[in-house]
Amino acid sequence: MTHTDVVVIGGGIIGACAATYLAEADRSVVLLERGEMAAGASGRNSGALQHPFDPQFVDLHRRSIALYRELSALDDGFELASRPAGLLLVSFDEEAVVRVASAMEGDWPELAPSVLAPGDASAAEAALDQRLAACRLETGYPVAPSAATLAFARRARRAGARLVTGTAATPIVESGRVAAVRLDHGDRLTCDQVLVAAGPWTPSLVPGWARYPFIVSVWGVVVSTALAVPPVHVLEEIGIDSQDVRAGGLFSLVSVGQSSSVGSTFLDAQPDPVAIAPGIMDRGRAFVRELSRAEILSVRACARPVTLDGWPVIGSVAGIDGLFVCAGHGPWGISTGPASARLIADQMMGLAEEKAEFSPARVSAVTS
């Protein structure tokens, strides 16, 4: 292994998808991941593909669902339902639910928002407390957290990509262009292009970005449990999509089969997930009665890569030929990852223009 066309750094959903699309276009590709595939947010999230309620993300989401359907047809280990399970935005404040539904009707009528009054919400989803009202939206596909990333990893390998785990890498820039990557044991792998798709660790790998990181970590903790009657809908407390949510978090619950994931927290510092887990369950019990009898089976934490302006960075790094970035999708990584990876792969192959709203040029503009 001395030379390859492209090195992808990062084994999350973006890296796995990009490696797939580049390899299927007959590029020689090596993906390098310092841990295991889907070891970060791509494998430790709550497990729902859903509408991001943001005009900058929504086209990426719609295209990603189409790409997931394509993946489902090609990989027996990944399945996407023909219709969304539905998302219930819940609250004990019925007026708040009505306001949210009205706003959704104005912004996203395709989601068919409807108000479920207290009693009606628990009739639609028996797990809910009868005092809760809900806004139902036509979105939300529960998936096992790492399933999509691992399915794309299999597809990338079938296309000829080499996926190497347990190996960190750093781009080497010479005379204004990327020349190679340095592996953690000191060897060099020469290449023509490098894609950094390392989530919140991306700034440490791009020259000039580490001093003023444009992508930061917002930590989430998710508790896994088993419920006798798991909810069919994706459940979220109203306000969970707000970037202002911080310590304490809000309630969410996603069930895949008999496994239910309860969250969500939005923390600036890496937490002790085991210490936080009881508080997450306590909050969840107010919404889903059965959680009062459920045991904590496991706990996981992940660092969501969030940009300073809230939108992802997708494109080439100014002043360094051959160096590209695709990162910063916040909580919407698996919901928008395939289309983002398709976009950056096409840019690397000269098949697509860079989109100004996602351009890495924003990094120097904001941090300078």
N, C-alpha and C positions, 0 to 999 in steps of 0.2 A: 504494500500500500504506500506508494510514493507520490502519486499525482491523481487528481480527480477533477472533473469539471467544476463541481459545486460541493462545498461543505455546508451543511446545515447544522447550526449549533442550537440544541434544544430539542427534547423529546416529548413535548406536549402536543396538543392538537394541531397547532400551527406548523410545528416542525414536521410532524408525521404527514400532514396533508401536503405540505410543500415538497417534501421528499418524494411523495407519490407522484405528484403532477410533473415534476422535473424528470424523474426517472421514466415515466410513461412517454415523455417527449424525447427519449433516447439520450438524455444527459447522464453522464456517470456521476453518481451522488453518494456521498458518505454523510450520514447523520451521526453526530457525536452528542451523547447525553451523559452528564457527569454522574447521574444516579441511575434510575430505571425509567423506562418509558412510562409516561403518565404519572410521574412521581410528584408533580406539582399540582397546581389548581386543576389541570385537565383530568386528573384522576382522583381528586379529593373534594370536588364540588358536591352540591346537593343532588345533581343528576336530573336536570330538566333543560330541554331545549325550548326556549320561549321568546316571544316577541320582546325586544329591548325598550320599546316606548321612546325611542330617540331617532329622529330623522336621519342622523348621521350613521346610525347602525342598521336601520331597518332594511335597507336593500341588501346589505351583507347577510342579514338573517334570512330573508326570503330566498336568496340564492343558495345559502348554506343548507336549508331544508331540502332543496332540489338535489344538492350534491349528496346529502345523507340518503336520500331515496335511491340515488344511483349506487351508493355504497351498499345499501341494504340488498340490492339486487345481485351484487357481486360477492358478498361475504355472508356465509351462513351464520357466522357468529355475531352479526349485528342486524337488528331488526328495528325499523321505524314504523309505527302504526300508521294506518291509512288516514286517520283523523286525529287531531290533538285530543288529549284527555280533558282539556278545559282547565282554566286557571280561575281560582276563586280568590279574590282580594277581600279579606275579611276584616271586620271591625265590630266592636260593641256599640259604635256610634253610627246609627243608621243614616243620619244626615251626611256624615262624611262619605259613606258609601254612595249615596245619591250624587254628591258632588263629583266623586271620582268617575262614576258611570257617565255623567253628563260630559265631563272633560274627555273621556275616552271616545264617546260618540262623536264629538267634534274633531278629535285628532286621528282616531283610528277606527272608523266605522266598520272596516272589514273584520274587526274582532267581535262584532255583534254583541256589544256590552248589554247586560241586563241586570236589573236590581233584584236581589232576593232578600225579602224582608226577614226579620227574625222568625224562626219557625220554618219558613220556606227554604232558607239556606240549609238547615239541618235535615230537611226532607230531601234535598238534592244530594247532600253529603252527610250520611248518618253519623259520621265521626264527630261532627262539629257540635259545640255547645249551642243549645237552643236559643240563647240570647244573641247570637251573632247574626249580623246582616252580611251580605256579600255582593260583590259585583262579579258576575261571571263573564269571562272572556274566552273566545274561541282561539286559544293558544295553549301551549304546554304539552310537550312530549316527554314523559318520564323515560330516562335511559340509565342504565348502570353507569356510574361516574367515569370509569376508565374505558368503557366498551368502545366508544367511537375512536379514541386515540389508538387503542390496540388493534382495531379493525383496519384503520388506515396504515398502521405499521406493517401489518401482514400484507396489505396491498402494495406498499412501497417495496417490500422485499420481493414480492412476486414480479415487480417491474424491474428488479435488478439493483435497487438501492442497497447499500450496506449500512446497517444500523448498529452502532457500537455504543454500548452502555458502560457505565463505570469509568468513563474517560472524559475529563474536562478539556476544553480547548480555548485558545485565545487567538484572534486574528493577528496576523503579521502584515504590516503595511510597509512597503518599500517604494520610494520615489512616487508617492501619491497614488498608489494602487495596491490592492490586496494581493499578496504574493503567496501566502500559505497560512496555515494555522499551526500553532505550537501546542502539542499535546502535553498533558500534565506530567508525563515521564520524560519530557525534553525533546522528543522527536518532532520533526516538521513534516507536515503533509502539504505539498504544494497544490495549488488550485487556481482556477480562474475567477471564481466568485465565492463569496461567503454570505450566507444568510444568517443573521443573528435573530433567533426566535426563542429567547431565553427568559421570557416573562419579566418579572421584576428585577432579574439579574442582568438584563440587557445593558443598562448604562455602564456597568463595569467592564463590558467587552467592546464597547465602541469608543475609539480614541476621542478624547475631549468631552465625553458625556458624564464621566464619573464625578467630576467636581460639582456640577449642578444637575443632579439626576432629574430628568423629565418624567421618568417612570418610577413610581414608588410602590411599596408594598402596603396593601390593606389586608389584614389577616382575617380569615374566616375560620370558625370552628363548627364542625358538624358532628352530631351525635347519631350513631346508628342504633336502631332498635327494631323490634318486631311487634306488630300489632295483629290481634286476632282478625280484625276486619280493617285492612289498610284502606285509607281514602283513595278513591279513584282519581279525583282532581288533584292538580298541584295546588297547594294551599300557601298563601302568603298574607301576612298582615299588611294592611294599607300603609304605604310610606316606605316599604322596603327598597323601592327603586330609587329613593332619594340619595344623592351623594352626601347629604348632611348627616346620615345615620352613622353613629359612632358607637362608643362603648355602651354595652347593655344590649344593643341589637334589637331585632324584631323577630317575630315568629315566622318560620316557614317549615313546610313538610312536603317531602316528595317520596312517593312509594313506588318501588320497582319490585314486582312480585311480592314476597312477604317481608322484604327489607324496607324500612322507612328511615329517611334521613331528616333529622330535625336541626334547624339553625334559626337565624343566621346572626353572626357577629361581624362587626366592621371595626377592626382594631388597628391602630397605627404601629404598635409594637408586637413582636412575636409573643404569643400568650402561652401559658401552661394549659393545654387543652383539657387535661383531666380535671384541673381545678375549676374550669369554666363550665364543664359539662352539666353538673347538677343545676346550675342557674338556667341553662338553656332548656332543660327538661321542665323546670319549675314554670318558666314562662309558657312553654308549650301546653302545659296541663290546663291553662285557662281557656285554651281554644279547642283542644281535643281531649275529651275526658279520659279516654283509654290510656293516655300517657301517664296518668297517675298510677297505673298498675304495670307499666312497661319497665323493663330493665334496660340499663345502658349496656349494650353489647360491645361497642367499640367507639372510639373517638378519633377524629382526624382533623388536622389543621392545614390550611394552605394560604399562601401569600398571593393575593390577587394583584396583577400588574395594572396599576391605575395611573393614567397620565395626568399632568397638571391641568389640562383643559378638558379632560374627560373623554377624548376621542383617541382611537388607536394611531400608532405610527406605522405607516406602510409605505416603503419606498427606499430609494438609494440615499446613502450618506454623502452629503456634499463634500467635495474635495478629495474623496477616496474612491477611485474607480473600482468597481467590482464588489463593493461592500453594501449590503442591503439589510434592512431591519423590518421585522413584522412582529409587533408586540404592543402591549398596553390596552388590552380589551376589557380590563376590569372584570366584572362578574359575567360578562357576555362572551367569554372565550369559546366555550363549546357551542354556543348559539350562533356565533358568527365566524368561527374559525375556518371552516372549509372554504368559504368564499374569499376570506382575507388571504388565505394561502394561495388560492387560485389566482388572485389579483397579483400578488407579489411574484409568483412563478411566471406569470405572463410578462410582467415588467422585466424580469431577469432575462427572459428570452426575446425581448424586444417586440412583444406582441401587444403590449398595452402601455398607455401613457400613465404617468403618475398622477394621482388625484390630489389636488392642492389641499383639500381639507385633511388628508391623512399624511401629507408630506413630512419627512424628517426635518425639512427646513424650519418647521415650527419650533424645533428644539432650541436652536440658537436664538431665535427671535424671542422666546419666552425666558430663557435662562441668562441671556446676556444683559 
